[in-house]
């Protein structure tokens, strides 16, 4: 009966938790989300416990427990058990068959003791209470002669005196080793990064303790940092290891490194632990490359089952020969009088340093929370890296304007030439209060600076002609337009165009870009039938197009082989393009005649409508959070959680710092500083906008929602939209949609706002209730400021065609020609140059497109907007010293048919 209860109790607990979860689901409100989330986390812990129970039960059923009990090693003090270690008997069981022998049998094994009972669980039980080195052997009586076979050689047994008849072979009382090796261990403790935040301030006061054999030493304590740089050498003298030298060289003992947070009151708090093996040098070996001196390596630090940072260190174990320590490599003395007798890491192991300059863009602070019940009023940002740093100017009134008045500052620092060894950069925000007090608001550690390293632009990428030569030929990009041309022949224009320019002939009917989801509005069955017929007609001409492609590729190869005949070959390519154009025009006319004859017999159909392209993910994910030059760093405060899921909990985020970094090695090339318009005060952050407050109009289009969470008892919801931006709030409660989980809203909302005070847009979906408060179904937040200032131009998408009337009218406040002119000016790009025959030249690329536009009355007018829009839709193809990017397209696309 007890066994049945043992197996059924997890099922009963699971049913009980299921009922509680159903009740919890209906009780979730906006003001109780955090409390309910904690209950859900408790449920998760219970489910994990149940999973372990079920796993143990399955082991008992399918894998019976070993019949031999496990071995316990206890550490006693005043007749109290204070620490223990449990060793499975199967791991030390001996067998004459090597494959059946336990993995730790006949081996000297390091055993770590832990606290007994409940004390051994959680952070308190993660510290090592004691370390033992044991030799364990478990076997049957007839195999007792082999119990010392695995010990290191060079020992002498001291047996107990016989007191009577009994076993002839008994374990010795002690072992005396005549063969021992003396070593010196050098632990080069350089730095650690991304450590666990152990203090309420979100920082730690870390130090490291190194265990090896029976020795232990600690580093110095560094205050208030998660990325300490100790640069300290710990020397362990007279380390005695037993056994043959060859055995020790092949399998050296393990080094244990534990990191702690020093507290002014109470014991040091455990941060994490890591293990390492030293590089051994025997006395007859030469101390030199490639094995010596050892290189610094990163060791992962673990706190329980979670990662808690990385340690950068190196360990070497040097054998002391007959000549004593004089034969060992010399140690460098302390060069810093402030550090006293602390030895630094030697130059051969310490990274080679170079002079770097780190430029910091101070843009502003956002969403700073209260500190000690007081609002943040006069914040400042401190930047620190490798002991050097810079401070921002003080924001005099955070509520009035959270941006900095001086944008760019810089400092110089010595950093390793190896980018992988660069120390982290620390960002701290402090609030300056009365009487000269500074209160830490939050901090952020940039663990890797690689993405902020400045690389000089490759000017050879601007010369597309030379790049084409490397690819064994020139490429003439012709996409074939449908507009009849009345301009002169292409061959004459080609000869007048300088070498290296590329012609792009754009079709007036833009092809639809393939996206994940396409929503077609007001489509009819007659249109779908027409689509199918048109697709069939297009397939008939497929062979002709393939033949033309082959001819063009062969022609490109011929041009590459004879560069001296470059202009002749370009002329031939141009004439061939003319012929292909005429062929397409003839086919186009034939198709129009056939379609006219076919549709004259049928009734007229509705006009085509454009399609709405829907991304399957957030636009920020598609474009790297629009952090092309303005980055967002979350500021953390408070202790980190002991679980990976809670390590970056939103409760620890107390604000955001907006800015950027740029790091480069000195001296900087004079070519960069001599460029026209170079402002030395802005450093590498040239041509960025100013951060003064700016008024904007935000238009939010809410199309639809899918797969909403049920909020009512009937399994449905009554959703409506709530939009918040700063102090402005728009509630569309009266237009809720009844009993729908996939509502189509089809609404637009206009909100006026001021950047930077009002930049975080919140779009929420609520469930309307007749009685009581409305329930929050879900919400999303969008950083409008990053979109507004991004080089991807995410303010208003670039449409694929320019219209002055209709439902898809051009919505951007700037026309395409003005947008193109501004982009060329900001990017220092030559152009745009508009020419006859519907051509525009930007950099060394020439685009061709329509030049007429039809107004509401059907009258056609000359315009340059189509040409400019063609360039904008292919902006990523414009060479800009390797800094190509694609502009955000509009979600509207013309009908592909």
C-alpha positions, 0 to 999 in steps of 0.5 A: 500500500505504501509503494502504491501511495509513493507512485501515485502521489506525483499524479495527485500533486500534478492534478492539484497543480492543474486545478490551481493553474486553471484558477490562476489563469482567470485571476490574472489582472494588470496589477497582479501580473508580478504576483501571479508570475511568482506563483507560476515560478513556484509551479515550475519548481514543483514540476521539476521536482515531479520530473525528478521523482518520476525519473527516480521511479523509472530507475527503480523499475527498469534499473534496480538500485545497486545492491552494494551501499554507497561509501560516505566520507564524513568530516567530524568536529567535536563529535559533530558531522559538519561535512561529507561526501557520498561516493557511489560504490559502483565507481570504485568497484574492482574487477579483473576485467578492465571494462568492468572496473569502476571509473574511480577505482585504483586512482587517487581522486580529489573529493570535495566535501559539502554541508549535510542535510538541507544546508547543502542545497542552494547558495550556502551549499555551493562552497567547498567545505574541505578537499580530500585526496583519496585512494579507494578500492572496493573488491572481493576478498580473493582479489585483495592482493590487487588493492594497491596496484593503482597507487603511484610508484615509489612508496613503502608499506608500513604494516601493523604487527600480527596479533594472531591468526587471520588474513595474510594480506591486510591494508598497511597502517601507512605508506611512506613515499621515498619517491616524491617530486617538488614543484612550484605552482605559479597562478597568473590571475589576470582578470574576470568578466561578467561576474555574478552581481552579489550586492544590492547595488548590482555590483560585487567586491570580488576576490579569488581563492586558488586551491592546489593540493594542500595549499591555498592562496587568495588574490586582493579584493577589488571593490564594486566591479563585475569585471575585476582586473587583478593582474596578480601572480600567486606563487605556491612554493614547495608543493610535494607531489608523489609518483613518477614524473612521467605520470604527473606530466601526463595527468597533473592534479586539478586546480580549483579556483573559487570566487567570492564577494567580500562583505563588510559584515558576515562571511564572504558570499560565494560567486562561482567556481572553475577548474583548471589543469596546469602546464607542467615543466619538468626540470630537464625541459627547456622553458621556452616556446611553444609550451612556455610561457603559457598563454592566458585562457578563459575558464567558465565560472559556474554557480550551481548549474548556472554560468556566473562569468569567465576567468582569464588566467594561466597556470604553470607547474614547474619542477624544482631540480637539484639546483633548487629554485635558482634554476626556475625562471626568474620572477619579476618584482613588484613595480607598483609601490601602492600594491606593496608585495603583490607580484604582477603577471610577467610580461611574457604572459601578460598581453602585449598592450597598444594605445587605444582611444575610446570615443563615447557618444553620450546621447541620453538616459531613459526610464530611470526608476526611483532610488531609495524612494527619491526620483533621479534628478541630476544623473551622470554617466561614468565610463571605465575600462582598464582603469581609465575612463571619462565622465559625461556632463551633468544633466541638470533636469532629467524630467525636463530634458534627459539628453546630454548637452555635450555628445562626444568625449574620449579617453586613451587606454592601453589595451591588449592587441588581441581583441579576445583579451580586451577587458570589459567596459563598465557603464555606471549611472550615478545621481548627484544629490545634495551635499556632494553625495553620489548615489549609484543608479545602475550599471552595465558591463559591455563584455565584448568591445569587438563590435565597436572597433572602428575599421577604416573604409575600403576605398577600393570598393568604390571603384566598381570597375576594378572590383569587376576585373577581379571577378574576370569581367564586367557586368552590365545589369539590365532588367528590361523595362516595358516602356517604349523608348523614344530616346537615342540608341543605347549604344551611343549613350554607352560610348559617352558614359565613362568606364566603370559606370553601370546601367540599371534599366528599371521596369515601371512595373515593380515585381513584388518582393517575396515575404513570409505573409502576403495579405491581398485586399478585395481580391476576386475569383475572376482575378485569380483566374486571370493570374493563372492564365498570365502565369501560363503565358509567362512560362512559354517565353521562358526558353527565350529568356534563358537563351538571352541569359546564356548569351550575356554570360558568354559575352561577359567572359569575352570582355574579361579576356580582352580588356583592350577591347572594352568599349567595343564589347560594351557597345555590343552588349548595349546593342544586344540589350536594345534588341532584347528590349525590342523583342520584349516590346513586341512580345508585350504588344502581342500579349496585349492584343491577345488579352484584349481579344480575350477580355472583350468576350468576357465581362469587365473585372474590378481593377487590381489593388495593391497588397499588404506585406506582413513580416512574421517578426518585429521590424526591430529584429529584421533590422538589428533593433535599429542600433546602427549608430545609436545603441541602448544599454540596460542599466541593472541594479540589485542582486542577480537571481540564482537561476538562468531564467531570472539572471536578467529579470526585468525587476533588475532593470532600472533604466536605459542609457542611450549612446555608442562607443567607437574604439581604434588604435592610435595613431589614427590615419591622417587621411581621415582627419583631413577629409572635408568637413571633419569635425575633431570634436565629434571624432568618429561620430560625424554627421550624426543629428543633434539631440535637441527636443523635436516635435513629431507626429506619430501615426499608428496603423492597427490592422489586426491581431491573431491568436489572442489569449482567451480572457472570458469563460466562453474561451473568447475575448472582447478585444479593443486597442489602447495606445500610450505615448508619454502622457498621451493615451488613446482608448478605443474601448467603445469600438471593441470587437465581441467574441473574437480571438483574431480581430481585424481592427483596421484603424489608424491613430494620430498622436503628437509627441516630443522626443526624447521625453515621449519616445516609447510607444506602447500598444496594448490589447484589453478585454472589455468586460461589462462588470469589473475592470478590463483585463490586459491580454497583451502589449508591445513596446516600440522605441520610436526614437531609434526608428526616427534616427536610424540610417535605415530610415524607419520613419515612413517606409519607402514605397515601390511606386510613387502615386499622387492620388488613390488609397496608396498615395505617397504618405512621406512628408518628403518627396523621393527626390528630396529624400535622395538628395538628402541621403547623397549629401549626408553620405557624401555621395556624388549625385543625383544627376538627372539626364535626358531619356529617363536616366539618373546617375548616383555615384557610378551607377546609372538608373533608368525609369519612367518620367511621367506621372498621371494625376487624378484627371488622367493628365500626364506630367513630367516628374523626377520622382519615379527616377529618385524612387528607383534609386531609393529602392536599390539604395543598398547597391550604391557603393559607399566604402563598404557601408551599404544598407537597405532602406526600410520598404513600405508594407504596400506592394503593387499587384504583381499581375 
